[in-house]
Amino acid sequence: MSVRLFQFDVKVDLANLLLLLQELREKIGDDKILSMDTSSGVYNGPDGNPSSDMSEFGKVLDFITIMVRCSPLP
């Protein structure tokens, strides 16, 4: 099963994304793989400052894929 969350604005709602993933992990159990594709950009916490601790995501996710887009040179 694949669930896709398009356009979830983690820059303003990082805490709720973590809660969603924690609840999803609880429902599907530890025997299922839970992964996330993400950008290499900075994620801001609830205070608007860059988050320096993403360790809670590591507790619920099995894999994280960092996606990088390359654009052609001008």
N, C-alpha and C positions, 0 to 999 in steps of 0.2 A: 504494500500500500504506500502510496506517495501523497503527501499533503503539501501543497504549495501555498506559501503566504507571500503574495506579491505586494510590493509597495508598502510593506510594514515599515513605518518610519522610526527606526531604532534610534535615530538622533534625538528624538523627543520622547520616546516611550520605551527606553531600554529596560526599565524595571518590569513593565507589563509583559514584554517579550520573554523575560526570564520566568515570570510566573506562568505564562502560557506553556513554555517548554517543560517546566517542573510538573505541571498538571498533566501534560501529555505523557511524560515519562512515567508518572504514577499510574496512569490508565493503561498504557501499553505494556508496562513491565520492563524488566531488565534484559529479557531474552530477545527483544527487538532492537534493531539498530535505529538510532535517532541521530540525524546529521543536519548540518546547516551550511548552505552556501552563503558567503558573505563577501563584502568588499574589503579592501585593505585600508579603508578610511578609518578615521577616529570615531568612536562612539561616545556620545555625551551622556553623563549621568543626569539625574533629576535636577541638579543644580545648574545644568547647562555647561559645566566644565567637562573636559575629556575624562572618561572613566579610566582609572589606572588599575582596577582590579576586575578582571573578567573570569576569575577562577570558578565562580558559581556555575557558569556556562559549561565548564569542563566537567562538572559533576553530573550533568544530565545528558550531555552530548557525547556520542561515540566518535564522531568525526566532524571536522570543520574544514570546508573547502574555501580557500581564499581565491576569489575571482579577480583577475586583472584584465582590464580592457586596454588594448593597444590601439592607438590611432596613428594614421600615416603621418609622416613628416610633411610639413608644408612645402 
